[in-house]
Structures are given as structure tokens and as C-alpha cells.
Amino acid sequence: MNKNIAIIGSGYVGLVTGTCFAEMGHTVHCVDRDVQLVKRLNEGQVPIHEPGLPDLISRNVLKKRLFFTNSYEEALKQADFAFIAVDTPANEDGSANLDRISQVVEQILPHALPSLIVILKSTVPVRTSRAFKDQLRKRGATSIEVVSNPEFLREGAAVEDFLRPARVVIGASNPAAAEKAAELYRPLVQNESDLLLMDNESAELSKYACNGILAAKISYMNAIAALCDEMQIDVRNIQRVMRTDPRIGGYISPGIGFGGSCFPKDVRALTHIAKSMGCPNGFFEDIIMVNEFQHRWLFRAISSYFGDTVRGLKVGVWGLAFKPDTDDIREAPSLDLLKNGIEAGMKFQVYDPAAMSRVKSLLGESPELRYAEDPYAAAEGADCLAICTEWQHYRQPDLARLKKLMRSPVIFDGRNCVDIQEVRGAGFIYRGVGIRFL
């Protein structure tokens, strides 16, 4: 049955959530305080790079199921559900900043129907939903229910993740509210067991727990790769052994660390939560420490190879986003290479199919940083090539063309993503994470 849904916050999570609900046939109003953002969306400009999203937005706007507005009254006047998808950035101590969450209460109260169900989609600390509900009660909104519904969207695959979720987590103290929220998602899940109903607090912690273990696996594999580097062991042999053990689980490849808006922020939040509860937090701190060390791997590897001759060194860079299929550069390892390298006197020619404008806005243009029109232009005349992001088309480059363009055939593969035998066969010197020079 068609529902009226308000999405508070039209950033990454809110935009994907609202668009996908509209695709399911619901009437969705996405509201945001950013006037320019709403203007751009109404003009058909999608502010993020997410495969499949622009077509879905266009189709559902045309069918009058998806609307963008700055008016909370317009978004909430008939809303059955209000999804809260505003930012919860990290404070200096790692805790989540909940100012926007608190502001939302004041923004929705004048316009909310008594039957409204508020669904917290933002990543929030444990007991935030309880505090949100208490705030509503103090303002006399005794009938509005609050449900926790953490998002598990992967940037670059968010539309697929939403429309074909591995699981949907719904936390609520009111069984009726939980069931109404579950009804929204039932058409998407393959099995009823994929709908995980629980209390609010468990749902809130589950998001941090999932991101924490994924970040831990990445940092663990990178710590093993660091040992391999020092001991001149090929990390691929270690991976072959680990892959045969069913207890270890999914395959993780070493690289130059994680970035983005979730893993770094959520692990720091776990550290803060553990500290505030008097629990050991060194494990979470170590995940971040290993990741920050790994972010500097490319700079260390290039500096070690070229020694005292790094000043004036021309480095081609493939990939700027923290992962492929996104334009997100938040805490991207590429930024560490660029900032440390420029400080050391290196010059960079960079290319990314999606994130160029974001890096240009952040770092600007200079004689030390040139933005190339394609990957091969980035490699032209370069003393070495550094791969920061494993975009699919970087995995099988035209090696003959690449070798002719570069001043010296040296590749530093920060994602271990190219075929090493092919690269070596083409006459390149290759260095990967946990893989010594070949």
C-alpha cells in the first residue's frame, strides 16, 4: 500500500533511501535545509556519484512520486513516516555530534501528524532514540513513535543494497510501530528471517559493530602485509592459506587503508563509547592507528625507492576517491599521498573518473598538482605510477601504451589490483602492499 514518506536530510543516505522508496511506489518528499542542494536536485543535478541513482531520480520525479523541498510543512503534512538521515559528524573526542538530530525534533513537531512514526536512519550512539523520544514527550508529542533503522549501504552499490538488502534491522520499544516499519521493507527481503526486529539500543549498536569488524579485518590484513614487507615475504602466500580456513570468513586484500564517511568515524565512535562505559578500548584505537599508518604506505614506498631524489619527482596517480564507484574523498588515502608528497617536493599528475572536482575544490590547482584528462595523460612523463583506487578499468591497463608514456616503468600498486605477471612481463618494476619489488 502506498505510504507518504518524509526524508529529513537529502545527503547520501537520505537521497538513496528516498529515491528507492519512491521506486517502490511510495510518495516521498525529501526535505533539506540547504537551499542550493534542493535547487540543484529540482533541476535534475545529482550531487553524488552513485551508479543507477540519477536514472531512478529522473524516473520518479517524472512520475510525481519523488519531490525535493526546503519546506518541512510540505514534507510532513501527510507523512506516515519521517526518516531522519542527517549528518552526525564526529566531535574532537570521537563522539558523534547530535546537534542536527536535536534540531530535527524542533523542525518536525509543528507539522507532524499524531500518528507519525519517526525512523532514525542516521548512525547514532546507543540510546539516541530514547533521548529523541523523551524530547518529543517533553514537547507534548506523546503519540509519535521512534524506530531505529540503521543503514548498511555501500557507496558505489547503494541502490542495489537498498533494493536487495542482505538484512534490515528495525529496533523499537513499540511492537506495532516495529511492524509498520517492517511492512515498508517486506517487499524487498527474500526471507522473513532477513527482517531483524529488536530493541532500539541493539539496533543502534549493530551499525557500529558491523562497521567495526569490517574495519578490523582490513587493518588486520594490512598489519600482516606490513610484516610481509619487512620480512620479504609475499603476502599472497599468506592470503592463500587464510582463504582455506572457513573460520576466517570473507576474503580481504591488503591495501592502503580504508576511508570514507563511515569506517573511520564509526570506529572512533566505538572508541569513545567503550571509554565512556569503562570498557577496554585499545582494540578500537589500534584499528585506527594501523589504518593511519597504512594511509602513508605509498609515500613511504615511493620515498624508499627513489631515496634522496624525490624532490621534483613526477608521480602519476590513478584514483582519488576512497573506493571505486564513488566520488567520496573523505579520509581518502590518496590525500595523504598528495599532501605528504607535495610537502616533500614531489609533483603529481592525477586522474579519477568521478572525484576530480572534489579534490580540486579541496586542494586547488598548483604547479605541484595537475589534473589530467584521462589515466594515460596522468602517466605521461611520470617517474612512477601510484594506484590509489581500484577502479575496474585500472585493473587491465594498456601496458604497452603506458610504458611508452612513462619516463620510467615503475608501478606502486596501493590496492594490489593489477595482474602482476602481466605487468612484469611488460617490463615494469612492480611494488604492491606486502609484495616486494618484482
C-alpha positions, 0 to 999 in steps of 0.5 A, a space after each residue: 500500500 502506498 505510504 507518504 514518506 518524509 526524508 529529513 536530510 537529502 545527503 547520501 543516505 537520505 537521497 538513496 533511501 528516498 529515491 528507492 522508496 519512491 521506486 517502490 511506489 511510495 510518495 516521498 518528499 525529501 526535505 533539506 535545509 540547504 537551499 542550493 542542494 534542493 535547487 540543484 536536485 529540482 533541476 535534475 543535478 545529482 550531487 553524488 556519484 552513485 551508479 543507477 541513482 540519477 536514472 531512478 531520480 529522473 524516473 520518479 520525479 517524472 512520475 510525481 512520486 519523488 519531490 525535493 523541498 526546503 519546506 518541512 510543512 510540505 514534507 510532513 503534512 501527510 507523512 506516515 513516516 519521517 526518516 531522519 538521515 542527517 549528518 552526525 559528524 564526529 566531535 574532537 573526542 570521537 563522539 558523534 555530534 547530535 546537534 542536527 538530530 536535536 534540531 530535527 525534533 524542533 523542525 518536525 513537531 509543528 507539522 507532524 501528524 499524531 500518528 507519525 512514526 519517526 525512523 532514525 536512519 542516521 548512525 547514532 550512539 546507543 540510546 539516541 532514540 530514547 533521548 529523541 523520544 523523551 524530547 518529543 514527550 517533553 514537547 507534548 508529542 506523546 503519540 509519535 513513535 521512534 524506530 531505529 533503522 540503521 543503514 548498511 549501504 555501500 557507496 558505489 552499490 547503494 541502490 542495489 543494497 537498498 533494493 536487495 538488502 542482505 538484512 534490515 534491522 528495525 529496533 523499537 520499544 513499540 511492537 506495532 510501530 516495529 511492524 509498520 516499519 517492517 511492512 515498508 521493507 517486506 517487499 524487498 527481503 527474500 526471507 522473513 528471517 532477513 527482517 531483524 526486529 529488536 530493541 532500539 539500543 541493539 539496533 543502534 549498536 549493530 551499525 557500529 559493530 558491523 562497521 567495526 569488524 569490517 574495519 578490523 579485518 582490513 587493518 588486520 590484513 594490512 598489519 600482516 602485509 606490513 610484516 610481509 614487507 619487512 620480512 620479504 615475504 609475499 603476502 599472497 602466500 599468506 592470503 592463500 592459506 587464510 582463504 582455506 580456513 572457513 573460520 576466517 570468513 570473507 576474503 580481504 586484500 591488503 591495501 592502503 587503508 580504508 576511508 570514507 564517511 563511515 569506517 573511520 568515524 564509526 570506529 572512533 565512535 566505538 572508541 569513545 563509547 567503550 571509554 565512556 562505559 569503562 570498557 577496554 578500548 585499545 582494540 578500537 584505537 589500534 584499528 585506527 592507528 594501523 589504518 593511519 599508518 597504512 594511509 602513508 604506505 605509498 609515500 613511504 614506498 615511493 620515498 624508499 625507492 627513489 631515496 634522496 631524489 624525490 624532490 621534483 619527482 613526477 608521480 602519476 596517480 590513478 584514483 582519488 576517491 576512497 573506493 571505486 564507484 564513488 566520488 567520496 574523498 573523505 579520509 581518502 588515502 590518496 590525500 595523504 599521498 598528495 599532501 605528504 608528497 607535495 610537502 616533500 617536493 614531489 609533483 603529481 599528475 592525477 586522474 579519477 573518473 568521478 572525484 576530480 572536482 572534489 579534490 580540486 575544490 579541496 586542494 586547488 590547482 598548483 604547479 605541484 598538482 595537475 589534473 589530467 584528462 584521462 589515466 594515460 595523460 596522468 602517466 605521461 612523463 611520470 617517474 612512477 605510477 601510484 594506484 590509489 583506487 581500484 577502479 575496474 578499468 585500472 585493473 587491465 591497463 594498456 601496458 604497452 601504451 603506458 610504458 611508452 608514456 612513462 619516463 620510467 616503468 615503475 608501478 606502486 600498486 596501493 590496492 594490489 589490483 593489477 595482474 602482476 605477471 602481466 605487468 612484469 612481463 611488460 617490463 615494469 618494476 612492480 611494488 604492491 602492499 606486502 609484495 616486494 619489488 618484482 
